[in-house]
Amino acid sequence: MKVGVRADGKRSPAAAGHPDTMAWWATQPEAWAACRADQEDPKSAMVRYRAWLDDLPGNPVFVGYPAAFDFMFVYWYLIRFAERSPFSHSALDIKSFAMALLGTDYRATTKRSMPRRWFSNAPHTHVALDDAIEQGELFCAMLAERSTEPLR
């Protein structure tokens, strides 16, 4: 029997991963193991996450690559389990920011076309925390360059 988590955080025997997604996870065993370790109830985790965001100075802006995918997921979980999102509807897409900095077309703006100086030497592991740190380092490098270089 396949078991998953329902929207209310309770386990459901009808829920299952999409076959394409599960096939991809099969190619990433370390990342799969990391995302299955130390699982928490989504309500307690998201309430704690919202409290952390609320304690930050200023108004938080969600930053992601791709923001459209990541923001929808995080926003839904915040609304569903923590009753509100401190981000409101504020999300910044790293790829769009790179497009603006580089003066390139959106579809032509890929990580391969971005300057190597924006990236750390850390391996891309697909472990969620590692990916978040990698995206944060990329965005900070872009911000630092933006503050010293005029736009084209």
Salt bridges, closest charged atoms under 4 A:
ASP8 OD2 - ARG6 NH2 2.64
GLU40 OE2 - ARG48 NH2 2.94
ASP54 OD2 - ARG50 NE 3.75
ASP54 OD2 - ARG84 NH2 2.47
ASP131 OD1 - HIS124 ND1 3.65
GLU134 OE1 - HIS124 ND1 2.47
GLU145 OE1 - ARG117 NE 2.68
